[in-house]
Amino acid sequence: MRVIRDPGKLNRLLKGVRRSARSIGFVPTMGALHPGHLSLIKQAGRDNDTVVVSIFVNPTQFGSQEDLNKYPRPLKNDLALCRKARVDLVFLPDSKIMYPEGFATFVNVEKLGDILCGTSRPGHFRGVATVVAKLLNIVAPDVLYLGQKDAQQSVIIARMIKDLNFPVKIRVLPTVRQKDGLALSSRNVYLNEDQKLDALVLSKALCLAKSLIDHGQTDASRIINRIKELIGKKKQARIDYVAIVDLEKLRQIKKINQDCMICLAVKIGKTRLIDNCLITYD
Amino acid sequence: MRVIRDPGKLNRLLKGVRRSARSIGFVPTMGALHPGHLSLIKQAGRDNDTVVVSIFVNPTQFGSQEDLNKYPRPLKNDLALCRKARVDLVFLPDSKIMYPEGFATFVNVEKLGDILCGTSRPGHFRGVATVVAKLLNIVAPDVLYLGQKDAQQSVIIARMIKDLNFPVKIRVLPTVRQKDGLALSSRNVYLNEDQKLDALVLSKALCLAKSLIDHGQTDASRIINRIKELIGKKKQARIDYVAIVDLEKLRQIKKINQDCMICLAVKIGKTRLIDNCLITYD
């Protein structure tokens, strides 16, 4: 496994891979790798000849009041996990090389980036779209691997890839959860023991919603109210949003009679957690 | 010469070119080709194994009050010129395939896009950056050829390429002029005979400025005043801006003691023309 810090060097190196018609699978991460990331890396390995993982805590996607500085950076452990997962190349740039003096170009996905998580995190998805555009140009992968937990992010990146004609396929893989249901997230380390118990309310709320739908409930607002009621019982939980949206434009739907997604953002103490589940028909 | 309308098809076709390590030179145009474009195409041919020209009148770079509908589209002649200039592939998409329903992603180069031509054409350079990002992803050229006449555009595209890590080199080639000095532009066809004579004041103003500098004038505002005075004598001419700026950030400079650019935008009747000249030291 090689660790490369320079974007130009990585791009040149991968040019050789592309010329020999070997496929490249790419997993962009902010490090603090957990089994969710590893499931992406393993799938990338099954699908491709070469696996590239980037580890970069991207400053442009953090708000000024957010956790950029305290975001976990267990680099040694991350590199060991990558090695064990048979990653070929780790891209490990620093902020100065990604955003040098005079940097001025941003990629913005309109509307999709302003709703749901975008409401309480203005500018977040602009930062995400910009860094992913940069990474796609540097790595030029055949397939990009993303996790379903960051559902809005996946939809926005898919829109950007289509709109800007990036020649790459996307695979979005299922959220990996603890046995108790908690969706894995690098931010779970912020939770104390009590909060970890309260945080279970997110996945429980999604299970409740699913079971209501299974029993014939089709009224989105009723489902949302039941979710809010359940989460409201937890003292440390403060709801950011509960929404049921279509899968492409992320617009709130009223009736559950099409493929859709139930998504939540809840603050447990100071830690903002998100989770979602897909409802699909065929 | 092949004419291709589908972005995906062009991208797949060029993948073969890249795999065989043949280099691709790319000239993006809005058609209405003149010897300025042809100089770019010829240079692309000298430098590369494969030459790709795009012809696309990009709607997102036109303001609502601008000349999108009447912009010249002499397609037959353009294709004949491309064939004669030994272009390998012409990319000829339509607006619907470039901006399908739901399109929402824009690339914006901050600050650089808001000054000079950006002041009177808000959104113009966002449209330019967006379409060039799309074209670069579709064609993935080794070298991108641009004309010095659209100087601000070149600076903005260079900034975007650097910021978003597009793996492409830029070559900016000198403005091609008529014998009388008028910079070639597809918009010159809008001028009547009287206006064609008045339009010569742009290049004459630049010559005046150069000669002032050659004779030791270093005060930018004095040079600008002399230019304004000269242009002011033409009844049909209305100055949009006259500026002397540095070459990277396009900030106005006070003293001519560094590499810089004198740039003009002048309306002759209803036709907005631009021109510029470089002042370089070594």
Interface residues (C-beta under 8 A of the other chain):
Chain A: P7 N11 K15 R18 R19 A21 G102 F103 A104 T105 F106 V107 N108 V109 E110 K111 L112 A129 T130 A133 K134 N137 I138 A140 R159 M160 D163 L164 N165 F166 P167 E248 K249
Chain B: P7 N11 K15 R18 R19 A21 G102 F103 A104 T105 F106 V107 N108 V109 E110 K111 L112 A129 T130 A133 K134 N137 I138 A140 R159 M160 D163 L164 N165 F166 P167 E248 K249
